[in-house]
Amino acid sequence: MSRDTLSLDAASLALHTGHMDRDELADFLRRRRDALQPDDLGLHAGQRRRTRGLRREEVAALAHMSTDFYARLEQRRGSRPSEQTTAALARALRLTQDERDHLFALAGHTAPPRAFRTDHASPGLLRVLARLDAPAQIVSELGVTLSQNPLAEALLGVQTRHTGLRHSVIYRWFTDPAARRIHPEADHALHSRSHVGSLRAVHGRAADDPQARELVDHLVRESAEFAALWERHEVATRSRTMKRFIHPLVGPLTLDCQILTSENLTERLVVFTASPGSEDADRLALLAVVGSHTFPSRGALDAA
C-alpha cells in the first residue's frame, strides 16, 4: 500500500462498523513511519542509524505515548487507540488531511471536521512562511496571528504577543484606536467593513462556534461601529486586495495583499508584496534592512 493508493475499502468498512482494522492500521502506520526522515522533524539522524525512516520510539515520543503501546499497534496486537490518540499519531506522522481521515477510519473512528481551529500554525504553512522573502504571516479566520516572519513584524509590529480577546485583530480594530494607526484614516471604514464581512462569513458557516460567538457578542456590546455594521449582514471573504500602510520609519507603502487558504480552512497565509521596481518595493527593501529592532511603537501597530 503506497501513499497514493490507500485501501479505501478497508477504511470504509472500519468507518461503518466502528471497529478498527488491525492489519491495515498496522501496515499504514509502519509505511508512514518508514516514509518520514529524521530531518523532516528536526531530529538528529546519527551515523549508526539503520532504520530507514523514524524509529518506533521516536514516533511514540512525538505522539506522547509509550513505545510499547505504539509497537503493539504496528504488531497487530494493540488495543484500539482513542480518538485523541489517533489524532496525536496523525500529527506525529505528519499526515495529510486525506491520510488523517484514512487513519481515523482504520482505527474505527469518524474523522474530525476538515476545518479545525488551533492556536498553532500547521507545519506545512510554517515551512512556506520560513521560505518567503516578503512580509507574511499566518492568521486564523478569527483574525488571530499564529506566526509572523521578521519582515511582517517589521511592517505590522509583533502581533503574536496578545492574550484573550485581544488575540484577534478584529477585536483590537474595534476596541483600541491605536490598532488603526498603521493605515490611513481614509481607509478605516473599508477595513472595518472587511473585518465585519469576514467575521460574518465565519459566523454564518457555524453559528454555534463558541469562539466566534464570544467575539461577536463582545464586539456588539463594546463597539457601536461594529454593531451597526453587523446589522447590515454583509458577508465577504477576500483573497486579494491592496492595502495602504503608514510606517513610521520607511513612510507610506501600498502593497498587494494575497490571502491564501490552507488545507485547514481556518488558517490563512497573508503575503504582502510590491510591484518590482516601484517606490513601494524600494521601501520594502529598506524595511528589510531596518528590520524590527528599531520599531518605535509596536503596541501602536497591531492591525493587519
C-alpha positions in Angstrom: 0.0 0.0 0.0 1.6 3.3 -1.1 0.8 6.9 -0.1 -1.3 7.3 -3.2 -3.1 4.0 -3.2 -4.7 3.8 0.2 -7.1 0.9 1.0 -10.3 2.8 0.9 -12.4 -0.4 1.1 -10.9 -1.2 4.4 -11.3 2.3 5.6 -14.9 2.4 4.7 -15.6 -0.9 6.4 -13.9 0.3 9.6 -15.8 3.5 9.5 -19.2 1.9 9.2 -18.6 -0.9 11.7 -16.9 1.3 14.3 -14.1 -1.4 14.7 -10.5 -0.9 13.8 -8.9 -2.9 11.0 -5.8 -4.2 12.8 -3.9 -5.4 9.8 -4.5 -2.3 7.6 -3.8 0.0 10.6 -0.5 -1.7 11.4 0.6 -1.6 7.8 -0.4 2.0 7.3 1.4 3.2 10.5 4.6 1.3 9.5 4.7 2.6 6.0 4.1 6.2 7.0 6.8 5.8 9.7 9.3 4.4 7.1 8.5 7.4 4.8 9.5 10.0 7.3 13.1 11.1 7.7 14.6 12.5 10.9 15.5 15.7 9.1 11.8 16.2 8.3 11.2 16.7 12.1 14.4 18.3 13.1 15.8 15.1 14.7 19.4 14.1 14.6 19.9 11.0 12.4 23.2 9.9 13.8 26.0 8.0 12.0 24.9 4.5 13.1 21.3 4.8 12.2 20.0 1.7 10.5 16.2 2.4 10.4 15.0 3.6 7.0 12.6 6.1 8.5 11.8 7.0 12.1 12.2 4.6 14.9 9.1 3.4 16.8 10.2 5.2 19.9 10.6 8.4 18.0 7.0 8.3 16.7 5.8 7.3 20.2 7.6 10.3 21.7 6.2 12.7 19.1 2.7 11.4 19.8 3.2 11.5 23.6 2.5 7.8 24.2 4.5 4.8 25.4 6.7 3.0 22.9 5.1 -0.3 23.9 1.6 0.9 23.0 2.8 2.2 19.6 4.8 -1.0 19.0 1.7 -3.1 19.7 -0.3 -1.2 17.1 2.3 -2.0 14.4 2.4 -5.6 15.6 -1.4 -6.0 15.1 -2.0 -6.8 18.7 -2.6 -3.4 20.2 -5.9 -2.1 21.8 -8.0 0.3 19.8 -6.5 3.8 20.1 -8.8 6.6 21.3 -9.7 9.5 19.0 -7.3 11.7 20.9 -4.5 9.1 20.5 -5.3 8.7 16.8 -5.1 12.5 16.3 -1.8 12.5 18.1 -0.5 9.8 15.8 -1.7 11.8 12.7 0.3 14.8 13.9 3.4 12.8 14.8 3.5 11.2 11.4 2.8 14.5 9.6 -0.2 13.1 7.8 -2.1 15.0 5.1 -5.8 15.6 5.7 -6.7 12.6 3.5 -4.2 10.4 5.3 -5.5 11.6 8.7 -9.1 10.7 7.7 -7.9 7.3 6.5 -6.1 6.7 9.8 -9.3 7.6 11.7 -11.3 5.2 9.6 -8.8 2.4 10.1 -9.0 2.9 13.8 -12.8 2.8 13.7 -13.5 6.5 14.3 -15.2 9.2 12.5 -12.6 11.7 11.3 -12.8 15.2 12.8 -14.1 18.0 10.5 -11.6 19.3 7.9 -11.7 22.8 9.4 -10.3 22.8 12.9 -9.2 25.9 14.8 -5.9 25.7 16.7 -3.5 28.1 18.5 -0.7 26.8 16.4 0.0 27.1 12.7 0.2 23.9 10.7 3.7 22.7 9.9 3.2 22.9 6.2 2.3 26.6 6.3 5.2 27.3 8.7 7.6 25.8 6.2 6.2 28.0 3.4 6.3 31.1 5.7 10.0 30.4 6.5 11.0 30.5 2.8 9.2 33.7 1.9 11.3 36.9 1.4 8.2 39.2 1.7 6.3 40.2 4.8 4.0 37.3 5.6 2.0 35.9 8.5 -0.3 33.0 9.3 -3.7 34.2 10.6 -6.8 32.3 11.7 -10.2 33.0 10.3 -11.0 35.0 13.5 -8.1 37.3 13.0 -5.6 35.7 15.4 -2.0 35.9 14.2 -0.4 32.5 14.7 3.0 33.2 13.3 4.9 36.0 11.5 8.2 36.2 9.7 10.6 39.0 10.6 9.5 41.3 7.8 5.9 41.1 8.9 6.9 42.0 12.4 8.9 45.0 11.0 5.9 46.1 8.9 3.0 45.4 11.3 4.5 45.0 14.7 4.6 41.8 16.8 1.0 40.6 16.7 1.6 37.2 18.5 2.0 38.7 21.9 -1.6 39.4 22.8 -3.9 37.4 25.1 -7.6 36.8 25.5 -9.9 38.5 23.0 -7.1 40.8 22.0 -5.6 37.9 20.2 -7.9 38.9 17.4 -7.0 41.8 15.2 -10.8 42.2 14.6 -11.3 42.8 18.3 -8.4 45.2 18.6 -9.5 47.1 15.5 -12.9 48.0 17.0 -11.8 48.5 20.7 -8.3 50.0 20.5 -7.8 53.2 18.5 -4.0 52.5 18.4 -4.6 49.5 16.3 -5.7 51.7 13.4 -2.7 54.0 13.2 -0.9 51.8 10.7 -3.5 52.6 8.0 -4.5 56.0 6.5 -7.7 57.3 8.2 -9.4 57.4 4.8 -9.1 53.6 4.6 -10.5 52.9 8.1 -14.2 52.5 7.0 -13.1 50.0 4.3 -11.1 47.9 6.8 -14.0 48.0 9.3 -16.4 46.6 6.7 -13.8 44.0 5.6 -13.3 42.7 9.2 -17.0 42.5 9.8 -17.7 40.8 6.5 -15.0 38.2 7.1 -16.4 37.5 10.6 -19.9 37.2 9.2 -18.7 34.5 6.8 -17.2 32.5 9.7 -20.3 33.0 11.9 -22.6 32.0 9.1 -20.8 28.7 8.5 -21.0 27.7 12.1 -23.4 29.8 14.2 -22.7 27.5 17.2 -19.0 28.2 17.1 -18.3 29.3 20.7 -15.1 31.3 19.8 -16.8 33.2 17.0 -19.9 33.8 19.1 -17.9 35.1 22.0 -16.0 37.5 19.8 -19.2 38.8 18.1 -21.1 39.2 21.5 -18.3 41.2 23.0 -17.9 43.4 19.9 -21.6 44.1 19.7 -21.6 45.3 23.3 -18.3 47.2 23.1 -18.3 48.9 19.7 -21.3 50.8 18.3 -19.5 50.9 14.9 -19.2 47.1 14.9 -22.8 46.7 16.0 -24.1 48.9 13.2 -22.0 47.1 10.5 -23.0 43.7 11.9 -26.7 44.5 11.4 -26.0 45.0 7.7 -25.4 41.3 7.2 -22.6 41.9 4.7 -20.6 38.8 4.0 -17.2 38.9 2.3 -14.0 36.8 2.2 -11.3 38.4 0.1 -8.4 36.5 -1.4 -6.6 39.5 -2.9 -6.6 43.3 -2.2 -4.4 46.3 -2.0 -3.6 47.8 1.4 -2.0 51.1 2.3 0.3 51.4 5.3 1.9 54.3 7.1 5.1 53.1 8.5 6.9 55.3 11.0 10.4 54.5 9.6 10.1 54.0 5.8 7.0 56.0 5.1 3.8 55.2 3.2 3.5 51.9 1.4 0.8 50.5 -0.9 1.1 46.7 -1.0 -0.6 43.8 -2.8 -2.1 41.6 -0.1 -2.5 37.9 -1.1 -4.6 35.8 1.2 -4.1 32.1 0.6 -6.2 29.4 2.4 -4.6 26.2 3.6 -6.0 22.7 3.7 -7.2 23.5 7.2 -9.7 26.2 6.2 -9.4 28.1 9.4 -5.8 29.2 8.6 -4.8 31.8 6.0 -1.3 32.7 4.8 -1.2 36.5 4.2 1.6 37.8 2.0 2.4 41.4 1.2 4.3 42.3 -2.0 5.1 45.3 -4.1 5.5 45.8 -7.8 9.1 45.2 -8.8 11.0 48.5 -9.4 8.3 50.6 -7.7 8.9 53.0 -4.9 7.0 50.7 -2.6 9.5 47.9 -3.5 12.3 50.2 -2.6 10.7 50.9 0.8 10.1 47.2 1.5 13.8 46.6 0.7 14.7 49.4 3.2 12.4 47.8 5.7 14.3 44.5 5.4 17.5 46.4 6.3 15.9 48.3 9.2 14.0 45.3 10.5 12.0 45.3 13.7 14.9 46.1 16.0 14.2 49.8 15.8 10.4 49.6 15.6 9.4 52.6 17.6 5.9 51.7 18.9 4.9 48.1 18.3 2.0 48.4 20.6 0.5 51.1 18.3 0.8 49.0 15.1 -1.3 45.9 15.6 -3.6 45.8 12.5 -3.1 43.6 9.6 
